[in-house]
Amino acid sequence: MSQYHIAVIVGSLRRDSFNRKMADAIARLAPPEFSFEQVEIGDLPLYNQDDDGHPAEQVKRLKAQIANAQGLLFVTPEYNRSLPGVLKNAIDHASRPYGQSAWGGKPAGVLGVSPGAAGTAMAQQHLRNILAYLDVPTLGQPEAFIQAKDGLFDEAGDIGEGSRKFLQGWMDQYVGWIRKHVG
């Protein structure tokens, strides 16, 4: 049985973030040969091309974590109808210098949770545009624009009963996507 290590990039820094909770909960829906590790992005300096020749240790760590993963999982909120700046900063760091991107060819899934009814649709679309440019094959269906409401998570922090079937289906598709691209 192959092992699949997934780098999880959560686009929120908030400790009690809905998206961090989703990243934890959805990982528990994956088969045992999949392991998920959240990548720290909150300690990265702001991207500056002047630093490409001597990246900070945090940037080296980020690129190594992505390089060592077989797949990616992005779980992001929506800020001002787009992705959060901290997530864009991490993407920029790991894609530079030009020609040395850690992202290229890594299969990915994109999810997001928001209190609003649109559930991060715009942030996910913007993220998908960026990932397409970076040569990150991204699971297209099913889309998962999740509204944070009572019952999304149960008392143990797992996916609640009302959303479990849909999110298990999403995870099953994601697992197939990773296996297809990793081989």
C-alpha positions as CSV (number, residue, x, y, z in Angstrom):
1,M,0.0,0.0,0.0
2,S,1.4,3.4,-1.0
3,Q,1.5,6.3,1.5
4,Y,0.3,9.7,0.4
5,H,1.6,12.7,2.3
6,I,-0.6,15.8,1.8
7,A,0.6,19.4,2.6
8,V,-2.4,21.3,3.9
9,I,-2.4,25.1,3.4
10,V,-5.0,26.9,5.5
11,G,-5.6,30.5,4.3
12,S,-6.5,31.7,7.8
13,L,-4.3,32.6,10.7
14,R,-7.1,32.7,13.3
15,R,-6.7,30.0,15.9
16,D,-10.4,29.1,15.9
17,S,-10.8,29.5,12.2
18,F,-13.6,27.6,10.5
19,N,-11.2,26.7,7.8
20,R,-8.6,25.2,10.2
21,K,-11.4,23.2,11.8
22,M,-12.4,22.0,8.3
23,A,-8.9,21.0,7.4
24,D,-8.6,18.9,10.6
25,A,-12.1,17.4,10.2
26,I,-12.0,16.5,6.5
27,A,-8.6,14.9,6.9
28,R,-10.3,12.3,9.2
29,L,-12.5,11.3,6.2
30,A,-9.5,10.1,4.2
31,P,-8.3,6.5,4.0
32,P,-5.5,5.5,6.4
33,E,-2.8,5.6,3.7
34,F,-3.3,9.4,3.5
35,S,-1.6,11.7,6.0
36,F,-2.2,15.4,6.3
37,E,0.2,18.0,7.6
38,Q,-0.8,21.7,8.0
39,V,1.9,23.9,6.7
40,E,2.7,27.0,8.7
41,I,2.4,30.2,6.6
42,G,1.8,32.9,9.3
43,D,5.5,33.3,10.0
44,L,6.6,34.0,6.4
45,P,8.0,37.4,5.7
46,L,6.3,39.4,3.0
47,Y,7.5,38.3,-0.4
48,N,10.2,40.5,-1.9
49,Q,12.0,39.5,-5.0
50,D,15.2,41.0,-3.6
51,D,15.3,38.0,-1.2
52,D,15.1,35.3,-3.8
53,G,18.9,34.7,-3.6
54,H,18.8,34.3,0.2
55,P,15.4,33.1,1.4
56,A,14.4,33.1,5.0
57,E,14.5,29.8,6.9
58,Q,10.7,29.9,7.0
59,V,10.6,30.1,3.2
60,K,13.0,27.2,2.9
61,R,10.8,25.2,5.3
62,L,7.7,26.0,3.3
63,K,9.3,24.9,0.0
64,A,10.6,21.7,1.5
65,Q,7.2,20.8,3.0
66,I,5.6,21.3,-0.4
67,A,8.4,19.4,-2.3
68,N,8.1,16.5,0.1
69,A,4.3,16.2,-0.3
70,Q,2.5,14.0,-2.9
71,G,-0.5,16.3,-3.0
72,L,-1.9,19.6,-1.7
73,L,-5.1,20.6,0.1
74,F,-6.0,24.3,0.2
75,V,-8.7,25.3,2.7
76,T,-9.3,29.0,2.6
77,P,-11.7,31.7,3.8
78,E,-12.7,34.5,1.5
79,Y,-11.6,38.1,2.3
80,N,-13.0,40.9,0.3
81,R,-14.2,38.6,-2.5
82,S,-10.7,37.0,-3.0
83,L,-8.1,34.8,-1.2
84,P,-6.4,36.1,1.9
85,G,-3.1,38.0,1.6
86,V,-1.3,35.5,3.8
87,L,-2.2,32.7,1.4
88,K,-1.1,34.7,-1.7
89,N,2.1,35.5,0.1
90,A,2.8,31.8,0.7
91,I,2.0,30.9,-2.9
92,D,4.4,33.7,-4.1
93,H,7.2,32.5,-1.9
94,A,7.0,28.9,-2.9
95,S,6.8,29.7,-6.6
96,R,9.9,31.8,-6.7
97,P,12.5,32.4,-7.9
98,Y,11.2,32.0,-11.4
99,G,11.8,28.4,-12.6
100,Q,12.1,27.0,-9.1
101,S,8.5,26.6,-8.1
102,A,7.7,24.0,-5.5
103,W,4.1,23.8,-6.7
104,G,4.4,22.5,-10.2
105,G,2.8,19.2,-10.9
106,K,1.4,18.7,-7.4
107,P,-2.2,17.7,-7.5
108,A,-4.5,19.7,-5.3
109,G,-8.0,20.1,-3.9
110,V,-9.6,23.4,-2.9
111,L,-12.2,23.9,-0.1
112,G,-13.4,26.8,1.9
113,V,-15.8,27.7,4.7
114,S,-17.5,31.0,5.2
115,P,-20.4,32.3,7.3
116,G,-21.8,33.8,4.0
117,A,-24.1,31.8,1.7
118,A,-21.6,32.0,-1.2
119,G,-19.1,30.0,1.0
120,T,-15.8,31.2,-0.5
121,A,-16.8,30.8,-4.2
122,M,-14.8,33.9,-5.3
123,A,-11.7,33.0,-3.2
124,Q,-11.7,29.5,-4.7
125,Q,-12.0,30.8,-8.2
126,H,-9.1,33.2,-7.8
127,L,-7.1,30.5,-6.2
128,R,-7.8,28.1,-9.0
129,N,-6.7,30.7,-11.5
130,I,-3.4,31.1,-9.7
131,L,-2.9,27.3,-9.4
132,A,-3.6,26.8,-13.1
133,Y,-0.7,29.2,-13.9
134,L,1.6,27.4,-11.5
135,D,0.9,24.0,-13.2
136,V,-1.0,22.6,-10.2
137,P,-3.7,20.1,-11.4
138,T,-6.7,21.0,-9.3
139,L,-9.8,18.8,-8.7
140,G,-12.6,20.5,-10.5
141,Q,-15.7,18.6,-9.2
142,P,-17.3,18.5,-6.9
143,E,-17.0,22.1,-5.9
144,A,-17.3,22.7,-2.1
145,F,-18.5,26.1,-1.1
146,I,-19.4,25.5,2.5
147,Q,-21.4,27.8,4.7
148,A,-20.4,27.7,8.4
149,K,-23.6,27.2,10.3
150,D,-24.7,25.2,13.3
151,G,-24.1,21.5,12.9
152,L,-21.3,21.8,10.4
153,F,-19.0,20.3,13.0
154,D,-20.1,18.0,15.8
155,E,-19.0,18.1,19.5
156,A,-15.8,16.2,18.7
157,G,-14.9,18.5,15.9
158,D,-15.8,16.0,13.2
159,I,-18.0,16.8,10.2
160,G,-21.6,17.0,11.4
161,E,-24.2,14.6,10.2
162,G,-25.9,17.0,7.8
163,S,-22.6,17.6,5.8
164,R,-20.9,14.3,6.2
165,K,-22.2,12.5,3.1
166,F,-21.3,15.5,0.8
167,L,-17.9,16.0,2.3
168,Q,-17.1,12.2,2.3
169,G,-18.0,12.3,-1.4
170,W,-15.7,15.2,-1.9
171,M,-12.9,13.4,-0.1
172,D,-13.4,10.2,-2.1
173,Q,-13.1,12.3,-5.3
174,Y,-10.0,14.0,-3.9
175,V,-8.3,10.7,-3.0
176,G,-9.0,9.4,-6.5
177,W,-7.5,12.6,-8.0
178,I,-4.3,12.3,-5.9
179,R,-3.9,8.6,-6.8
180,K,-4.5,9.3,-10.5
181,H,-1.7,12.0,-10.5
182,V,0.7,10.3,-8.2
183,G,0.4,6.9,-9.7
